[in-house]
Amino acid sequence: MLRKLNLAALALLLGCASNNAPPPASAPATATEMEPLHAVMQQHFVHLDDLQKAVIAGDLTLAKQSAQWVMDHHVEVRNEGWKPHLAKLEEAAAHVTQAPDLMQASVGAARVAGSCGSCHEAHGIRMHFGAVPAAEGDDTRAHMKRHQWAADRLWDAVVGNSDAVWNEATTALSDAPLHLADGREGPTDLALEMINEAAEVVHRVGEQGEQTKGRDARVQALGEFLSTCAACHSQLGIDPEAQ
């Protein structure tokens, strides 16, 4: 399901942030002038969302393709203050495209989210993301759905610098245990080891919750979470979208 930004608010804020002040009265920013940037930001959001989901699914090829798209489609620099943040974005995306494995791709993906968040914070931009309610239920399918929901919210929290969204996501992670889907054949020793390791990381991220403050700490936690999901799904052949 495609998640969307509050694009009207984003376009307005980006326009105002271009000089960290409203444009002069003699040259107001029109809706027509803002539409190209509006569209570009939505496209970037879609491809970065694809990057996050590809890493979680353990699909290194798709993750690299999504990161490469970001590198190939630059955001127009309308203010000198944007340059260092866009440079960090492309550096993080390049880390994904050059990653030798899913762990390094996950680290790069988390840095991508962090670079977006640093730019938004520097320019006073508040992000608003649509989110469906977390799945309810006590079976494995519901737990995995809650993990995917929490992954989306962790990502959104870093991109949008939201304590409330971060805490909401970590609470969900601390509540939903990990185990193999009901009705599967008995798990192998490798599967049990992978699940136990993944559960330890996921629940640690969840339990630390509100104690994980600051962008750098959250980027690190997000990267660890994404790499854990990627390793488990790829090794066990689990498609999170099919759960």
C-alpha positions in Angstrom: 0.0 0.0 0.0 1.4 3.4 -1.0 1.9 5.7 1.9 1.6 9.4 1.1 2.9 12.6 2.5 0.8 15.6 3.3 2.0 17.1 0.0 0.1 20.4 0.2 1.8 21.3 3.5 5.1 20.0 2.2 5.1 22.1 -0.9 4.2 25.2 1.0 6.8 24.6 3.6 9.5 23.9 1.1 8.7 27.0 -0.8 8.9 29.1 2.4 12.1 27.3 3.4 13.9 28.2 0.2 15.3 31.3 1.9 14.3 30.5 5.5 11.9 33.4 5.0 8.7 34.2 3.0 9.4 35.4 -0.6 9.2 39.1 -1.2 5.8 40.6 -1.9 6.9 41.5 -5.5 7.7 37.9 -6.4 5.3 35.5 -4.6 5.7 31.7 -5.0 2.8 30.6 -7.1 1.2 27.1 -7.1 2.5 26.6 -10.6 6.0 27.3 -9.6 5.8 25.0 -6.6 4.2 22.0 -8.5 7.5 20.6 -10.0 9.1 20.5 -6.5 5.9 19.1 -5.1 6.0 16.2 -7.6 9.7 15.6 -7.2 9.4 15.2 -3.4 6.5 12.8 -3.8 8.6 10.7 -6.3 11.5 10.6 -3.9 9.2 9.6 -1.0 7.9 6.7 -3.1 11.3 5.4 -4.1 12.7 5.8 -0.6 9.7 3.9 0.7 10.6 1.2 -1.9 14.2 1.2 -0.6 13.0 0.6 3.0 10.7 -2.2 2.0 13.3 -3.9 -0.3 15.9 -4.0 2.5 13.3 -5.4 4.9 12.4 -8.1 2.4 16.0 -9.0 1.9 16.0 -7.9 -1.8 19.5 -6.3 -2.3 19.0 -5.9 -6.0 15.8 -3.9 -5.6 17.3 -1.9 -2.7 20.2 -0.8 -5.0 17.8 0.1 -7.8 15.8 2.3 -5.5 18.9 4.0 -4.2 20.2 4.5 -7.7 17.0 6.2 -8.7 17.6 8.7 -5.9 21.1 9.4 -7.2 19.9 9.8 -10.7 17.0 12.2 -9.9 18.4 15.2 -8.0 16.3 17.6 -6.0 16.7 21.1 -7.4 18.9 23.2 -5.1 16.9 26.3 -4.4 18.9 27.4 -1.4 22.6 27.1 -0.4 21.5 25.6 2.9 20.1 22.6 1.1 23.5 21.5 -0.4 25.0 19.7 2.6 21.9 17.8 3.3 21.4 16.7 -0.4 25.1 15.7 -0.4 24.5 13.5 2.6 21.5 12.0 0.9 23.4 11.1 -2.2 26.3 9.8 -0.1 24.0 7.5 1.9 22.3 6.4 -1.3 25.7 5.6 -2.8 26.4 3.5 0.3 23.4 1.4 -0.6 24.3 1.0 -4.3 27.8 -0.1 -3.4 26.8 -2.3 -0.5 28.3 -5.8 -0.7 25.5 -7.3 1.5 22.1 -6.6 3.1 23.7 -5.5 6.3 25.6 -2.6 4.7 22.6 -1.8 2.5 20.5 -1.5 5.7 23.0 0.9 7.3 22.9 3.0 4.1 19.1 3.0 4.0 19.0 4.2 7.6 21.4 7.0 6.8 19.2 8.0 3.9 16.3 8.5 6.3 18.6 10.4 8.6 19.7 12.8 5.8 16.1 13.5 5.0 15.3 14.2 8.6 18.3 16.5 9.0 17.2 18.6 6.0 13.6 18.8 7.2 14.7 19.8 10.7 17.1 22.5 9.5 14.4 24.1 7.4 11.6 23.9 10.0 9.6 21.4 7.9 7.1 19.2 9.8 6.2 16.0 8.1 2.8 14.4 8.2 2.5 10.7 7.1 -0.6 8.7 6.5 -0.6 5.4 8.4 -3.2 2.6 8.7 -3.9 1.3 12.2 -1.5 -1.5 13.5 -2.8 -5.0 12.9 -4.5 -6.6 15.9 -4.4 -10.3 16.9 -2.1 -12.8 18.6 -1.2 -15.0 15.7 2.1 -14.9 13.7 0.5 -13.1 10.8 -0.7 -10.3 13.0 2.7 -10.0 14.7 4.5 -9.7 11.4 2.0 -7.2 10.2 2.7 -5.1 13.3 6.4 -5.4 12.7 6.0 -4.0 9.2 3.8 -1.3 10.5 6.4 -0.5 13.1 9.1 -0.5 10.5 7.2 2.1 8.5 6.7 4.2 11.6 10.4 4.0 12.7 11.3 5.2 9.2 8.8 8.0 9.3 10.0 9.1 12.7 13.6 9.5 11.5 12.5 11.3 8.3 10.0 13.5 10.1 11.9 14.0 13.5 8.9 12.8 15.5 9.3 11.6 19.0 5.7 10.6 19.2 5.9 8.4 16.0 9.2 6.8 17.2 7.7 5.9 20.6 4.5 4.5 19.0 6.7 2.3 16.8 8.9 1.0 19.5 5.9 0.2 21.7 4.6 -2.0 19.0 7.9 -3.8 18.6 8.2 -4.5 22.3 4.7 -6.1 22.3 4.8 -8.4 19.3 6.9 -11.6 19.7 8.7 -13.4 16.9 8.1 -17.0 16.0 7.5 -19.0 12.8 4.1 -19.0 11.2 1.5 -21.3 12.7 1.2 -24.6 10.8 4.7 -24.6 9.3 7.0 -27.6 9.6 9.2 -27.8 12.7 11.9 -25.1 12.6 15.5 -26.1 11.9 18.2 -25.2 14.3 19.3 -22.5 11.9 15.8 -21.1 11.8 15.5 -21.1 15.5 18.9 -19.4 15.9 17.9 -16.7 13.3 14.5 -16.1 15.0 16.1 -15.8 18.5 18.7 -13.4 17.3 16.1 -11.3 15.4 13.8 -11.3 18.4 16.6 -10.1 20.6 17.4 -7.1 18.4 13.7 -6.2 17.7 12.7 -6.3 21.3 15.8 -4.4 22.3 14.9 -1.6 19.9 11.4 -1.7 21.3 12.3 -1.8 24.9 14.8 1.1 24.6 12.0 3.1 23.1 11.9 6.6 24.6 15.5 6.3 25.8 16.8 6.3 22.2 17.0 10.1 21.6 18.7 12.1 18.9 19.0 11.5 15.2 22.3 9.6 15.2 21.1 7.1 17.9 17.8 6.6 16.0 19.6 6.1 12.7 21.8 3.5 14.3 18.8 1.7 15.8 16.9 1.9 12.6 19.9 0.4 10.6 20.2 -2.4 13.1 16.5 -3.1 13.0 16.4 -3.1 9.1 19.5 -5.4 8.9 17.9 -7.8 11.3 14.7 -8.0 9.3 16.7 -8.4 6.1 18.9 -11.2 7.4 16.0 -13.2 8.8 13.7 -12.9 5.8 16.4 -13.7 3.3 17.8 -16.7 5.2 14.4 -18.2 6.0 12.8 -17.3 2.6 10.1 -15.2 4.2 8.2 -12.7 2.1 7.0 -10.1 4.6 4.4 -8.8 2.1 2.8 -12.3 2.1 2.6 -12.6 5.8 
